[in-house]
Amino acid sequence: GYFEQRVVECRFSSKDLQGIELIDSYVFNQAEYIRFNSTVGKFVGYTEHGVKNAEAWNSDAAFLAQERGELERYCKQHAPIAC
């Protein structure tokens, strides 16, 4: 069978909210093929399929803005619980 997984994580380097990083990874059969990193601010592909998706997703301004907003919506909202 096939295994598809999406892993979203917030990395806290300090208690300061400026030190939060959002990592949104897409994995297929234990191989990460695309990742959004809030520090980089865009999707990066690691396989041929991932590179094609990254180009498409990065060219969609609304989709990219939504992903960038996840840092505020998800990570910073949960920072008091995690830190």
N, C-alpha and C positions, 0 to 999 in steps of 0.2 A: 504494500500500500504506500500511499504518499502521506507526507506530514507537512502541513503548512502551519506556521506559527508567526505571531507578531508579538514582539516584546517592546514595551514602552517603559523606560526607566528614567528617573530623575536622579542625577548625581549631585550631591551636595559637597562642595569642597570646604565650606565654612558655614557658620550660622548666618552670615551676611547673605541676603537674598540675591546679591549680584553674582555670587559664586555658584549658581544653580545651572546645570546643563541638562537638557532633554535629549535623550537618545531614543529614537523610534526605529527598530530593526524589523525587517521582514526576512523570514527564514523558510527555506524549502528543503526538506530532507536533511536537516542539520547544517545546511550551508547558508550563511547570510548572503543575500543577493542585493539588498538595497538598504540604505540607512539614512535617516534624517538626523543631523546633529545640529542643535540650536546654536552652537558656537560657530559652525560653518555657515548655517543659515540656508542650507539647501540639501537636496537629496544627492547621495553619491551611490553609484552602482558598482558592484563588485563582480558581477558576471555579465555576460552578453545581454541576457534578459534584464538584469538590474540596470545596466547602463541605458538601455532603451527606455525603461520605465522612468529612470531619473531624468532623462532629457524631457520626456513628456510631462512629468509632474512638475518639474522646475519651470516649464514654459507656461503652466497654468497658474496665473497670478492669484486667483481666488483660492485654489487648492493650497498653494504655497503659503499664502497669508494665514489660512486656517491652521496649517501645521505649525507655523511660527507662533501663533496664538496659544498653542497648547502649553507652552512654557508658563505663561501667565495663568491660564485657566486651570491646569492640572498641577504642575510642580509647585508654583508659588503658593497656591491655595493649601496644599498639603504640607508645606514646609514646617509649620509649627508642630505637626504631629511627628514628622520624620527626624527633626533635629533635636 
